[in-house]
Structures are given as structure tokens and as C-alpha cells.
Amino acid sequence: MTSLIAQNVTLRRGRRTVLGGADFELRPGELVLLAGRNGAGKSTLLRLLVGAIRPDDGLVALDQRPLAVWDPLERARELAFVEQNAETPFEFTGRELVAMGRYPHRPRAKTPHPDDLVAIENALTAVDAMAFCDRPVTTLSGGEQRRITIARALATQAPLLLLDEPTANLDLEHALQLVELLRQLADRGHGITLASHDLNLLAPHCDRVALLHEGRIIASGPPQQTLSTARIREVFGVRATDPDGYFPRRFER
């Protein structure tokens, strides 16, 4: 099964070091929450992991091969990425955008293969997007667009899935639905990493939480261990306390 590893990766933006010796690993069958302050480098790390940018130092390897030597289409069949702010400047329908997730499998195909149609339908159904998938994406709400973007990644059927703020703009029902879907995919053997600030919603469903702070992963392990009071104070500068009133609530579908 495919695994993804970043070893001692460093990335600089001018005089600023965004990542300074960060280590990260995504293994098959696990759901990992990547957490940290705004500007900690979570989005940058995800983009390094999928090959969208290259580190100044260090190594990113997919299936024990440096990511840089992979053929782009071959890599796209193994890694799917949901960006934080995916732009759709043209009047594509939702279904057309999701169909683009099949490009790594048949880049020269003029008509979809039956397998492509099944993957597209399954992806749209998984995010509850069938009701609006044939509308131009420019007419969709932010949450609807987000579900289409996630469906496009699912349509690749890649074994590794990386998502940046996947629950952004989603209402509570569809956020819960997405978390349950990601948990099910991980249980079937997919490796999934999601960067998010919503610790209460996501951490209870994850196998591991990785805390990114000052350019490095300073802790990685089970949520109950990693999100200790001391770590929360160190990374986020706030005090974690037990519930003493109406909030936080536990939500279930």
C-alpha cells in the first residue's frame, strides 16, 4: 500500500522560513488531522506533499520514491488534493468538474469510459451533490461548490487523499457527513490527511493529530495524547478546560 513521507523539509519565502525541518508521514488506513495556528504552514506542507511546490531542503517521498521523479499523471493516480480555495473561473457544471478527476486515468479520452461514469456518480452521491451537479458551479453556494470540489478528488479513486479545510462553508449536516465518509475511506485502507481548525468536530474521528508549530511537527499521536492541555497552550496560546455548560455540544447525524 502507498505511503507518503516528508523528511526534514524546509521551505523559505524570502527571509521567512515557513517550514524548518518538518517531518510527516501518512500511512494507508489512517485519518490524520493536521492542526496549528493561522500561518503555521499547514497549507504549504500539504502542497509540498502533493508536489505542487518543492522544498528548499529535505525529501518528500511517495511509496519510497522521491516525489520529484514521479510522472505527473502517475502521481495524480496516487494522490488527490482538495485545496483550501479552489477557483472555478469558467461555466463548468459540477458534473463536468468532477469528471476532471478522471483525467489521470484517461488523459486522451474524448468520451468517458463506463468505469469513469461509475466513479463520477459515486463521488457525487458520496457528497450528496446529485441535486445540483448539473448546474454551473458559478451559480452554486460556497458549501455546494466545496462538495463538488471534494467529489472531484474522490473521483480520482486515489489511495491517498489530502484536504485543506474540507469542512469550510459546509453546514453542520454535510460537515458531519463528510467526516463520516472520510472515516469510512480510511477504514477501507485509504490514507487521509486534513488540515483544519475544527478540533472539536474532527479530532474525535481521527487516528492521529499532528501539530505544526514554528515550522515543525512538534507532536503526532492519538488525539487524547497530542491535544493535551500543555500542547494546546503551547501551540494555540489558549487554555483547554472541560465543558462546564451548554457548549461544546456533541453532534451526530
C-alpha positions as CSV (number, residue, x, y, z in Angstrom):
1,M,0.0,0.0,0.0
2,T,1.1,3.5,-0.8
3,S,2.6,5.7,1.9
4,L,3.7,9.4,1.8
5,I,6.7,10.8,3.8
6,A,8.2,14.2,4.3
7,Q,11.6,14.2,6.0
8,N,13.2,17.3,7.3
9,V,11.6,19.6,4.7
10,T,12.4,23.3,4.7
11,L,10.7,26.0,2.7
12,R,11.6,29.7,2.7
13,R,9.7,32.6,1.4
14,G,12.2,35.4,1.1
15,R,13.6,35.9,4.6
16,R,10.8,34.0,6.3
17,T,11.2,30.3,7.0
18,V,7.7,28.8,6.6
19,L,8.8,25.2,7.3
20,G,12.0,24.4,9.1
21,G,12.8,20.8,9.3
22,A,9.3,19.4,9.3
23,D,8.7,15.6,9.3
24,F,5.4,14.0,8.4
25,E,4.1,10.6,7.4
26,L,0.8,9.4,6.0
27,R,0.2,5.7,6.1
28,P,-2.6,3.6,4.5
29,G,-5.7,3.2,6.6
30,E,-5.3,6.2,8.8
31,L,-7.1,9.5,9.1
32,V,-4.8,12.3,10.3
33,L,-5.7,15.8,11.4
34,L,-3.0,18.5,10.7
35,A,-3.6,21.3,13.1
36,G,-1.8,24.6,14.0
37,R,-2.2,28.3,14.2
38,N,-3.0,30.5,11.2
39,G,0.2,30.9,9.2
40,A,1.8,27.9,10.7
41,G,2.4,26.4,7.3
42,K,-0.4,23.7,7.1
43,S,-1.4,24.6,3.5
44,T,2.2,24.8,2.5
45,L,3.0,21.4,3.9
46,L,0.0,19.9,2.1
47,R,1.2,21.5,-1.2
48,L,4.7,20.1,-0.7
49,L,3.2,16.6,0.0
50,V,1.3,16.6,-3.3
51,G,4.2,18.0,-5.3
52,A,2.6,21.4,-6.1
53,I,5.7,23.1,-4.7
54,R,9.2,21.7,-3.9
55,P,11.1,22.1,-0.7
56,D,14.3,24.1,-0.5
57,D,15.7,21.2,1.6
58,G,14.6,17.8,2.7
59,L,12.8,15.0,1.0
60,V,9.2,14.1,0.1
61,A,8.7,10.5,-1.0
62,L,5.7,8.6,-2.3
63,D,5.9,4.8,-1.9
64,Q,9.6,5.2,-1.0
65,R,10.4,7.1,-4.3
66,P,11.2,10.8,-4.3
67,L,8.1,12.7,-5.3
68,A,10.1,14.7,-7.9
69,V,10.8,11.6,-10.0
70,W,7.2,10.5,-10.3
71,D,5.4,11.0,-13.7
72,P,2.7,13.7,-13.0
73,L,-0.1,11.5,-14.2
74,E,1.1,8.5,-12.3
75,R,1.4,10.7,-9.2
76,A,-2.1,12.0,-9.7
77,R,-3.5,8.5,-9.6
78,E,-1.9,8.0,-6.2
79,L,-2.5,11.5,-4.6
80,A,-5.7,13.6,-4.7
81,F,-5.7,17.1,-3.2
82,V,-8.5,19.4,-2.2
83,E,-7.3,23.0,-2.0
84,Q,-8.5,25.5,0.6
85,N,-9.7,28.0,-2.1
86,A,-10.3,26.2,-5.4
87,E,-11.2,28.6,-8.2
88,T,-13.6,27.7,-11.0
89,P,-13.4,30.6,-13.4
90,F,-15.4,29.0,-16.2
91,E,-19.1,28.0,-16.5
92,F,-18.4,24.3,-16.0
93,T,-21.2,22.3,-14.4
94,G,-20.5,20.4,-11.2
95,R,-20.6,17.1,-13.1
96,E,-18.0,18.4,-15.6
97,L,-15.7,19.4,-12.8
98,V,-16.0,16.1,-11.1
99,A,-15.3,14.3,-14.4
100,M,-11.9,16.1,-14.5
101,G,-10.9,13.9,-11.6
102,R,-10.8,11.0,-14.1
103,Y,-8.1,12.8,-16.3
104,P,-5.2,11.0,-14.7
105,H,-6.6,7.6,-15.7
106,R,-7.5,8.5,-19.4
107,P,-5.9,11.9,-20.3
108,R,-6.6,11.5,-24.0
109,A,-10.1,10.0,-23.9
110,K,-12.8,12.0,-25.7
111,T,-15.6,10.1,-24.2
112,P,-15.8,8.7,-20.6
113,H,-15.3,5.0,-20.1
114,P,-18.0,3.2,-18.2
115,D,-15.6,3.0,-15.2
116,D,-15.3,6.8,-15.3
117,L,-19.1,7.3,-15.2
118,V,-19.4,5.0,-12.2
119,A,-16.6,6.8,-10.4
120,I,-18.2,10.2,-11.1
121,E,-21.7,9.1,-10.0
122,N,-20.3,7.5,-6.8
123,A,-18.3,10.6,-5.9
124,L,-21.3,12.9,-6.4
125,T,-23.5,10.6,-4.4
126,A,-21.0,10.4,-1.6
127,V,-21.1,14.2,-1.0
128,D,-24.8,14.5,-1.6
129,A,-24.4,16.6,-4.7
130,M,-26.7,14.9,-7.2
131,A,-29.4,17.6,-6.8
132,F,-27.3,20.4,-8.2
133,C,-24.4,18.7,-10.1
134,D,-25.7,19.7,-13.5
135,R,-25.8,23.5,-12.7
136,P,-23.0,25.8,-13.5
137,V,-20.7,25.9,-10.5
138,T,-20.8,29.8,-10.6
139,T,-24.5,29.5,-9.5
140,L,-23.8,27.3,-6.5
141,S,-23.4,28.3,-2.9
142,G,-20.0,28.1,-1.2
143,G,-20.9,24.9,0.5
144,E,-22.2,23.3,-2.7
145,Q,-19.0,24.3,-4.5
146,R,-17.0,22.8,-1.7
147,R,-18.8,19.5,-2.1
148,I,-18.2,19.5,-5.8
149,T,-14.5,20.1,-5.3
150,I,-14.3,17.2,-2.8
151,A,-16.2,15.0,-5.2
152,R,-13.7,15.7,-7.9
153,A,-10.9,14.4,-5.6
154,L,-12.9,11.4,-4.7
155,A,-13.5,10.6,-8.4
156,T,-9.7,10.0,-8.9
157,Q,-10.1,7.0,-6.6
158,A,-6.5,7.8,-5.3
159,P,-5.4,5.8,-2.3
160,L,-4.1,8.9,-0.6
161,L,-6.3,12.0,-0.1
162,L,-5.2,15.4,1.3
163,L,-7.7,18.1,2.1
164,D,-7.2,21.7,3.2
165,E,-10.0,23.0,5.4
166,P,-12.5,20.5,3.9
167,T,-15.5,21.5,6.1
168,A,-15.2,25.2,5.2
169,N,-18.6,26.6,4.1
170,L,-20.3,23.3,4.9
171,D,-23.4,23.3,7.0
172,L,-23.4,21.1,10.1
173,E,-25.1,18.1,8.5
174,H,-22.8,18.0,5.5
175,A,-19.7,18.5,7.6
176,L,-20.7,15.5,9.7
177,Q,-21.5,13.6,6.6
178,L,-18.0,14.4,5.2
179,V,-16.3,13.3,8.4
180,E,-18.1,10.0,8.4
181,L,-17.2,9.5,4.7
182,L,-13.5,10.2,5.4
183,R,-13.6,7.8,8.4
184,Q,-15.1,5.1,6.2
185,L,-12.5,5.6,3.5
186,A,-9.7,5.3,6.0
187,D,-11.2,2.1,7.4
188,R,-11.1,0.7,3.8
189,G,-7.4,1.4,3.5
190,H,-7.1,5.0,2.3
191,G,-4.6,7.3,3.8
192,I,-6.2,10.7,4.5
193,T,-4.8,14.0,5.9
194,L,-7.0,17.0,6.6
195,A,-5.8,20.4,7.7
196,S,-8.4,22.1,9.9
197,H,-9.0,24.4,12.9
198,D,-12.1,22.5,13.9
199,L,-10.6,20.3,16.6
200,N,-13.9,19.5,18.3
201,L,-15.6,18.2,15.2
202,L,-12.7,16.3,13.6
203,A,-10.3,15.1,16.3
204,P,-12.6,12.5,17.8
205,H,-12.8,10.7,14.4
206,C,-9.1,10.8,13.7
207,D,-6.5,8.2,14.4
208,R,-3.8,10.8,14.8
209,V,-3.3,14.5,15.3
210,A,-0.2,16.2,14.0
211,L,0.6,19.7,15.5
212,L,2.5,22.0,13.3
213,H,4.2,24.8,15.2
214,E,7.1,27.2,14.3
215,G,7.8,25.3,11.1
216,R,8.0,21.8,12.6
217,I,5.7,18.9,13.6
218,I,6.1,19.1,17.4
219,A,3.7,16.3,18.3
220,S,2.0,13.5,16.5
221,G,-0.1,10.8,18.0
222,P,-3.6,9.8,19.3
223,P,-5.9,12.9,19.8
224,Q,-6.2,12.4,23.5
225,Q,-2.4,12.4,23.8
226,T,-1.5,15.1,21.3
227,L,-4.2,17.6,22.3
228,S,-3.1,17.8,25.9
229,T,-3.6,21.0,27.9
230,A,0.1,21.8,27.7
231,R,0.2,21.3,23.9
232,I,-2.9,23.4,23.4
233,R,-1.4,26.2,25.4
234,E,2.0,25.9,23.6
235,V,0.6,25.8,20.0
236,F,-2.6,27.9,20.2
237,G,-1.9,30.1,23.3
238,V,-5.2,29.2,25.0
239,R,-6.2,27.2,28.0
240,A,-8.1,23.9,27.4
241,T,-10.8,23.2,30.0
242,D,-13.5,20.6,30.5
243,P,-17.0,21.6,29.4
244,D,-18.9,23.4,32.2
245,G,-22.0,24.5,30.5
246,Y,-24.1,24.2,27.3
247,F,-21.1,24.1,25.0
248,P,-19.4,22.3,23.4
249,R,-22.1,20.1,22.1
250,R,-21.7,16.6,20.6
251,F,-23.4,16.3,17.2
252,E,-24.5,13.2,15.5
253,R,-26.3,12.6,12.2
